[in-house]
Each structure stands twice: as C-alpha cells, then as structure tokens.
Amino acid sequence: MKLLLDQNVSHKLVSLLADLYPDTIHMRSISLTASDDTAIWDFARQHDFVLVSKDEDFHVRSLLIGPPPKVLWVRSGNCSTELIETLLRKNYALIEQFVTEAISGFLILQ
C-alpha cells in the first residue's frame, strides 16, 4: 500500500510507518510542496498512491472526480504526528480493505 503524505502531515511519518507502509513518501521528497492540488492529485493517480491529508480539499475532490486516487482524510484537527501514526496503525486492516474496494473514494480517520 503506497501512501503519499500531504504537506500538512509530518514527513517523519515516512520512517515511523515504514514497517506497515513501506512505500510511503512525503510530498517534499518529490518536490510537490509548492504544487497545486491538481498536480498532487495527478501524481498520486499516475503512481498508484493513496493520498493522506488533513485538508478537506482532497476530500471534496474525491467526491467531485472520484478515485483514483483514494483519499485518507485525517479529521482530528491540529493533532500530533503521534496521533496520526496511531490512527494509521490502528486502522491498517480497514485502510487495506478501503484501498482494495472499487467504490469508495475516501476514508475519514478521526
């Protein structure tokens, strides 16, 4: 499962989650931090990534355009990196199921 972490999610999660999500990358590692949402969306779609964001914009885009890519929307406000790590670990089986099903475009984690 390949996760693309949005700029509003800590890059530290790449190493913290390497055991469960080994193909995870952060936008800054591929120079997308200054890119608009369309460029990020297109990159995720072209490279089979699941977008992980705290930003509602990708959730809205998933409703309007539909997958791919799929979106994990972290709705925990201004939360810590530790909390996001916990959410992604605790919900691994749910996320894995979400990624493999054809219909859903987003999953809310909170």
C-alpha positions as a LaTeX table, in Angstrom:
\begin{tabular}{lrrr}
\hline
Residue & $x$ (\AA) & $y$ (\AA) & $z$ (\AA) \\
\hline
Met1 & 0.00 & 0.00 & 0.00 \\
Lys2 & 1.55 & 3.25 & $-1.16$ \\
Leu3 & 0.75 & 6.39 & 0.82 \\
Leu4 & 1.51 & 9.92 & $-0.33$ \\
Leu5 & 1.62 & 12.23 & 2.68 \\
Asp6 & 0.33 & 15.75 & 2.14 \\
Gln7 & 2.42 & 18.72 & 3.25 \\
Asn8 & 0.14 & 19.22 & 6.27 \\
Val9 & 1.17 & 15.78 & 7.56 \\
Ser10 & 4.64 & 15.34 & 9.05 \\
His11 & 7.39 & 13.86 & 6.88 \\
Lys12 & 8.53 & 11.96 & 10.00 \\
Leu13 & 5.69 & 9.51 & 9.40 \\
Val14 & 7.57 & 8.02 & 6.44 \\
Ser15 & 10.11 & 6.39 & 8.75 \\
Leu16 & 7.68 & 5.87 & 11.65 \\
Leu17 & 5.35 & 3.82 & 9.44 \\
Ala18 & 7.93 & 2.03 & 7.31 \\
Asp19 & 7.10 & $-1.35$ & 8.87 \\
Leu20 & 3.41 & $-1.21$ & 7.81 \\
Tyr21 & 3.50 & 1.19 & 4.87 \\
Pro22 & 6.98 & 0.71 & 3.33 \\
Asp23 & 6.19 & 2.54 & 0.09 \\
Thr24 & 5.09 & 5.75 & 1.81 \\
Ile25 & 6.55 & 9.04 & 0.63 \\
His26 & 6.07 & 12.67 & 1.62 \\
Met27 & 5.38 & 15.41 & $-0.92$ \\
Arg28 & 8.55 & 17.24 & $-0.04$ \\
Ser29 & 10.68 & 14.24 & $-1.06$ \\
Ile30 & 9.33 & 14.53 & $-4.61$ \\
Ser31 & 9.24 & 18.35 & $-4.74$ \\
Leu32 & 5.45 & 18.69 & $-4.71$ \\
Thr33 & 5.17 & 21.03 & $-1.73$ \\
Ala34 & 4.68 & 24.11 & $-3.93$ \\
Ser35 & 2.33 & 22.30 & $-6.31$ \\
Asp36 & $-1.38$ & 22.89 & $-6.59$ \\
Asp37 & $-3.94$ & 20.24 & $-5.68$ \\
Thr38 & $-4.40$ & 19.19 & $-9.31$ \\
Ala39 & $-0.70$ & 18.36 & $-9.73$ \\
Ile40 & $-0.66$ & 16.42 & $-6.45$ \\
Trp41 & $-3.85$ & 14.56 & $-7.38$ \\
Asp42 & $-2.46$ & 13.67 & $-10.81$ \\
Phe43 & 0.83 & 12.44 & $-9.36$ \\
Ala44 & $-0.98$ & 10.23 & $-6.84$ \\
Arg45 & $-3.26$ & 8.85 & $-9.57$ \\
Gln46 & $-0.45$ & 8.18 & $-12.05$ \\
His47 & 1.72 & 6.43 & $-9.46$ \\
Asp48 & $-0.99$ & 4.49 & $-7.57$ \\
Phe49 & $-0.68$ & 6.36 & $-4.27$ \\
Val50 & $-3.34$ & 6.83 & $-1.61$ \\
Leu51 & $-3.35$ & 10.49 & $-0.52$ \\
Val52 & $-3.17$ & 11.13 & 3.22 \\
Ser53 & $-4.21$ & 14.65 & 4.15 \\
Lys54 & $-5.72$ & 16.78 & 6.89 \\
Asp55 & $-7.03$ & 19.06 & 4.14 \\
Glu56 & $-10.71$ & 18.96 & 3.18 \\
Asp57 & $-9.83$ & 19.93 & $-0.41$ \\
Phe58 & $-8.82$ & 16.39 & $-1.37$ \\
His59 & $-11.98$ & 15.00 & 0.23 \\
Val60 & $-14.07$ & 17.36 & $-1.89$ \\
Arg61 & $-12.05$ & 16.49 & $-4.99$ \\
Ser62 & $-12.65$ & 12.79 & $-4.34$ \\
Leu63 & $-16.41$ & 13.44 & $-4.25$ \\
Leu64 & $-16.36$ & 15.50 & $-7.45$ \\
Ile65 & $-13.90$ & 13.46 & $-9.52$ \\
Gly66 & $-13.85$ & 10.08 & $-7.82$ \\
Pro67 & $-10.93$ & 7.70 & $-7.49$ \\
Pro68 & $-8.21$ & 7.11 & $-8.28$ \\
Pro69 & $-6.50$ & 8.21 & $-6.19$ \\
Lys70 & $-8.19$ & 7.30 & $-2.97$ \\
Val71 & $-8.00$ & 9.74 & $-0.06$ \\
Leu72 & $-7.42$ & 9.13 & 3.65 \\
Trp73 & $-8.76$ & 12.26 & 5.31 \\
Val74 & $-7.38$ & 12.76 & 8.82 \\
Arg75 & $-10.07$ & 14.75 & 10.64 \\
Ser76 & $-8.51$ & 15.27 & 14.02 \\
Gly77 & $-7.89$ & 18.99 & 13.83 \\
Asn78 & $-4.48$ & 20.26 & 14.83 \\
Cys79 & $-3.22$ & 16.90 & 16.04 \\
Ser80 & 0.20 & 15.46 & 16.72 \\
Thr81 & 2.27 & 13.26 & 14.46 \\
Glu82 & 1.94 & 10.57 & 17.12 \\
Leu83 & $-1.85$ & 10.64 & 16.84 \\
Ile84 & $-1.74$ & 10.33 & 13.04 \\
Glu85 & 0.69 & 7.43 & 13.36 \\
Thr86 & $-1.67$ & 5.76 & 15.84 \\
Leu87 & $-4.67$ & 6.26 & 13.52 \\
Leu88 & $-2.83$ & 4.77 & 10.56 \\
Arg89 & $-1.60$ & 1.81 & 12.61 \\
Lys90 & $-4.86$ & 1.12 & 14.41 \\
Asn91 & $-6.85$ & 1.26 & 11.18 \\
Tyr92 & $-4.45$ & $-0.73$ & 8.99 \\
Ala93 & $-6.94$ & $-3.53$ & 8.21 \\
Leu94 & $-9.70$ & $-1.02$ & 7.47 \\
Ile95 & $-7.38$ & 1.01 & 5.24 \\
Glu96 & $-6.25$ & $-2.12$ & 3.41 \\
Gln97 & $-9.89$ & $-3.06$ & 2.77 \\
Phe98 & $-10.69$ & 0.51 & 1.65 \\
Val99 & $-7.81$ & 0.53 & $-0.84$ \\
Thr100 & $-8.89$ & $-2.75$ & $-2.45$ \\
Glu101 & $-12.59$ & $-1.99$ & $-2.80$ \\
Ala102 & $-13.66$ & $-0.36$ & $-6.03$ \\
Ile103 & $-16.39$ & 2.03 & $-4.94$ \\
Ser104 & $-15.19$ & 4.28 & $-2.09$ \\
Gly105 & $-13.03$ & 7.29 & $-2.88$ \\
Phe106 & $-12.25$ & 8.50 & 0.62 \\
Leu107 & $-11.98$ & 7.23 & 4.16 \\
Ile108 & $-12.22$ & 9.51 & 7.18 \\
Leu109 & $-9.87$ & 8.79 & 10.09 \\
Gln110 & $-10.53$ & 10.51 & 13.40 \\
\hline
\end{tabular}
